[in-house]
Amino acid sequence: MTSLPVLATRTRSGSRLTRSSKILKVITKAILDKKGENVVSLDLRKIPEASADFFIICEASSSTQVKAIADFVETEVKNDCGENPYHHEGHNALQWVLVDYINVVVHVFQTETRKFYQLEEMWSDAVVDEIDDTPPTVRSVKKTLH
């Protein structure tokens, strides 16, 4: 499979992220603080075609909550990590908001939109971590979806 030209313009940081990276912790905490549901992390580091190291996916029950989660993620990452998103989209329709930090891409869906697009199935080779707000914060599934 050949690399997409757009990926050549994206520069990743010198070091790859780990599950314990600060930005991942800040993003997941922000999502949970705004009551995001069914939060998962897809570890894409072993997938050569992946444009990011991790996808963080969650859902919300309304467009208001989608906006609140996405906005809070951006605010918290800026405040705690000093990073602005490389790109974001979906703020008009608020069915699926994407916040792109190059190595981490956050997907905030309304429930029905998430079911329709089945993003986890598209990246079924990724290792999936279910995230909840009970200690420890991340409960590793240690399997791949197939």
C-alpha positions as CSV (number, residue, x, y, z in Angstrom):
1,M,0.0,0.0,0.0
2,T,1.4,3.4,-1.0
3,S,1.4,6.3,1.4
4,L,-1.1,9.1,0.9
5,P,0.5,12.4,-0.3
6,V,-1.3,14.4,2.5
7,L,0.5,12.2,5.1
8,A,3.9,13.5,3.9
9,T,3.0,17.0,5.0
10,R,2.2,15.9,8.5
11,T,5.2,15.8,10.8
12,R,5.1,13.6,13.8
13,S,7.2,14.4,16.9
14,G,10.5,12.7,17.2
15,S,9.3,10.3,19.9
16,R,6.2,8.2,19.6
17,L,3.5,8.3,22.2
18,T,2.9,5.6,24.8
19,R,-0.3,4.7,26.6
20,S,1.0,6.8,29.6
21,S,1.7,9.9,27.6
22,K,0.4,13.1,29.2
23,I,-1.7,14.2,26.2
24,L,-3.6,10.9,26.3
25,K,-4.3,11.3,30.0
26,V,-5.5,14.9,29.6
27,I,-7.8,13.9,26.7
28,T,-9.4,11.0,28.4
29,K,-9.9,12.9,31.7
30,A,-11.5,15.8,29.8
31,I,-13.9,13.4,28.0
32,L,-14.8,11.7,31.3
33,D,-15.2,15.0,33.0
34,K,-17.9,16.0,30.4
35,K,-19.6,12.6,30.8
36,G,-18.5,11.1,27.5
37,E,-19.6,7.5,27.1
38,N,-18.2,4.3,25.8
39,V,-14.7,5.8,25.6
40,V,-12.0,3.7,23.9
41,S,-8.5,4.2,22.8
42,L,-7.2,2.5,19.6
43,D,-3.5,1.9,19.6
44,L,-2.5,2.3,15.9
45,R,1.3,2.3,16.4
46,K,1.7,-1.1,14.7
47,I,-0.4,-0.3,11.7
48,P,1.9,1.2,9.0
49,E,-1.0,2.9,7.2
50,A,-2.2,4.7,10.2
51,S,-1.9,8.5,10.2
52,A,-1.7,8.7,14.0
53,D,-0.5,6.7,17.0
54,F,-3.8,6.7,18.8
55,F,-7.5,7.4,18.2
56,I,-9.6,8.3,21.2
57,I,-13.3,7.6,20.5
58,C,-16.3,8.5,22.6
59,E,-19.9,9.2,22.2
60,A,-22.4,11.7,23.6
61,S,-26.2,11.7,23.8
62,S,-26.7,15.2,22.2
63,S,-25.1,17.8,19.9
64,T,-24.7,20.0,22.9
65,Q,-22.7,17.3,24.7
66,V,-20.6,16.6,21.6
67,K,-19.7,20.3,21.5
68,A,-19.0,20.4,25.2
69,I,-16.7,17.4,25.1
70,A,-14.8,18.6,22.0
71,D,-14.4,22.1,23.3
72,F,-13.3,20.9,26.7
73,V,-10.7,18.5,25.2
74,E,-9.2,21.5,23.3
75,T,-9.2,23.7,26.3
76,E,-7.6,21.1,28.7
77,V,-4.9,20.0,26.2
78,K,-4.0,23.7,25.6
79,N,-3.9,24.4,29.3
80,D,-2.1,21.3,30.5
81,C,0.1,20.4,27.5
82,G,0.4,23.7,25.7
83,E,-0.8,22.2,22.4
84,N,-3.4,23.5,19.9
85,P,-5.0,21.0,17.5
86,Y,-3.5,20.7,14.1
87,H,-7.0,20.5,12.7
88,H,-10.6,20.1,13.8
89,E,-13.8,19.6,12.0
90,G,-17.5,18.8,12.5
91,H,-18.4,21.8,14.7
92,N,-21.2,22.8,12.3
93,A,-23.3,19.6,12.3
94,L,-22.1,18.3,15.7
95,Q,-22.7,14.6,14.7
96,W,-19.0,13.7,14.7
97,V,-16.4,16.2,15.8
98,L,-12.7,15.3,15.1
99,V,-9.9,17.0,16.9
100,D,-6.5,16.2,15.4
101,Y,-3.3,16.5,17.4
102,I,-1.2,14.7,14.8
103,N,-0.2,11.7,17.0
104,V,-3.6,11.5,18.7
105,V,-6.9,12.0,16.9
106,V,-10.0,12.5,19.1
107,H,-13.4,11.4,17.7
108,V,-16.5,12.6,19.5
109,F,-19.7,11.0,18.1
110,Q,-23.4,11.2,18.7
111,T,-24.4,7.6,19.5
112,E,-26.3,6.8,16.3
113,T,-23.5,8.4,14.2
114,R,-20.9,6.2,15.9
115,K,-23.0,3.1,15.2
116,F,-23.3,4.1,11.6
117,Y,-19.6,4.7,10.8
118,Q,-18.2,1.9,13.0
119,L,-14.8,3.4,13.2
120,E,-13.5,0.7,15.5
121,E,-14.3,-1.9,12.8
122,M,-12.4,0.1,10.2
123,W,-9.3,-0.1,12.4
124,S,-9.9,-3.6,13.6
125,D,-6.2,-4.4,13.7
126,A,-5.7,-1.9,16.5
127,V,-5.4,-2.8,20.2
128,V,-8.4,-1.5,22.0
129,D,-8.4,-0.1,25.5
130,E,-11.7,0.6,27.2
131,I,-11.5,3.7,29.3
132,D,-13.7,4.4,32.3
133,D,-13.5,6.6,35.4
134,T,-12.8,4.0,37.9
135,P,-9.2,3.4,39.0
136,P,-7.2,2.5,37.2
137,T,-8.3,4.9,34.5
138,V,-7.5,2.5,31.6
139,R,-8.6,-1.1,31.5
140,S,-6.7,-2.8,28.7
141,V,-8.7,-5.3,26.6
142,K,-5.5,-6.8,25.3
143,K,-7.1,-8.1,22.1
144,T,-7.6,-6.9,18.6
145,L,-11.0,-6.7,17.0
146,H,-11.6,-9.0,14.0
